[in-house]
Amino acid sequence: MSNILCEYAKRLGEVLKTKDVEKLTEFIKEEMPISMFPSATYQVREITMWKMIANRTDMPQELHKEACDWLLSHGYSTSL
């Protein structure tokens, strides 16, 4: 993976660890200004955040479990 992608993945991981939908929204606005993500409803952004956490292999195990539990308890699969 290139240095740019490694740095992006690292920064994204740090944002996801905060479990803060608004921080993730700001990160995506800065990194991908043409993304549709910031204009999605809060609910869609929250579900997306938990799915991203659940599907990253570099998340702490307890955070991965929390994401999976959240998704399943709200009727969503853990798949992207």
Backbone torsions as a table, in degrees:
resi	resn	phi	psi	omega
1	MET	NA	139.3	-179.2
2	SER	-68.1	161.3	178.4
3	ASN	-59.0	-37.9	-179.5
4	ILE	-64.0	-45.3	179.4
5	LEU	-67.6	-38.2	177.6
6	CYS	-62.0	-43.9	179.9
7	GLU	-65.8	-42.1	177.8
8	TYR	-60.9	-47.7	-179.3
9	ALA	-61.2	-39.3	178.9
10	LYS	-64.8	-47.5	-180.0
11	ARG	-64.2	-41.4	177.9
12	LEU	-62.0	-42.9	178.1
13	GLY	-58.9	-42.7	179.1
14	GLU	-63.5	-40.8	178.6
15	VAL	-65.4	-44.4	-179.5
16	LEU	-61.9	-35.3	179.9
17	LYS	-63.4	-19.9	178.5
18	THR	-76.6	-19.5	-176.6
19	LYS	56.4	35.2	-177.0
20	ASP	-113.7	109.3	-177.1
21	VAL	-59.8	-39.6	-178.3
22	GLU	-68.3	-37.5	175.9
23	LYS	-64.4	-39.7	177.3
24	LEU	-64.7	-41.5	178.6
25	THR	-60.7	-45.3	178.5
26	GLU	-63.4	-42.1	178.3
27	PHE	-58.4	-47.0	-178.0
28	ILE	-67.9	-37.4	176.0
29	LYS	-58.8	-41.5	-179.2
30	GLU	-72.1	-40.9	-174.7
31	GLU	-84.0	-32.5	-176.4
32	MET	-136.4	75.1	-173.6
33	PRO	-57.2	-20.8	-179.4
34	ILE	-95.6	4.6	-178.8
35	SER	-65.4	146.5	175.6
36	MET	-83.7	-11.9	-175.4
37	PHE	-53.8	-48.8	-177.5
38	PRO	-60.4	-25.8	-178.7
39	SER	-90.3	-4.5	177.4
40	ALA	-70.2	161.0	178.6
41	THR	-65.2	159.5	178.4
42	TYR	-56.9	-42.0	-178.4
43	GLN	-60.2	-44.3	179.4
44	VAL	-64.2	-42.3	179.7
45	ARG	-66.1	-37.1	179.3
46	GLU	-67.0	-45.2	177.8
47	ILE	-60.7	-44.5	179.4
48	THR	-60.6	-43.0	179.1
49	MET	-58.9	-47.9	-179.0
50	TRP	-65.3	-36.3	177.7
51	LYS	-67.2	-38.3	177.4
52	MET	-62.8	-43.9	179.1
53	ILE	-63.0	-45.8	-177.4
54	ALA	-63.0	-27.1	-173.7
55	ASN	-104.0	3.8	176.5
56	ARG	-94.7	132.4	-178.9
57	THR	-80.1	-11.0	-178.1
58	ASP	-97.0	8.1	178.3
59	MET	-82.7	147.0	175.2
60	PRO	-57.8	145.1	-176.5
61	GLN	-54.9	-42.2	-178.4
62	GLU	-66.5	-33.5	177.3
63	LEU	-72.1	-39.4	175.9
64	HIS	-58.9	-47.0	179.5
65	LYS	-63.0	-43.3	178.8
66	GLU	-59.5	-42.6	179.5
67	ALA	-64.1	-46.1	179.2
68	CYS	-62.0	-44.4	179.1
69	ASP	-61.6	-43.5	-179.7
70	TRP	-61.0	-49.8	-178.0
71	LEU	-59.6	-48.9	-177.7
72	LEU	-65.8	-38.7	-179.8
73	SER	-69.5	-19.8	177.9
74	HIS	-101.5	8.0	174.7
75	GLY	85.9	19.0	-179.4
76	TYR	-111.9	152.1	174.3
77	SER	-80.7	164.7	178.0
78	THR	-87.4	-5.6	-179.7
79	SER	-74.3	150.5	171.9
80	LEU	-79.3	NA	NA
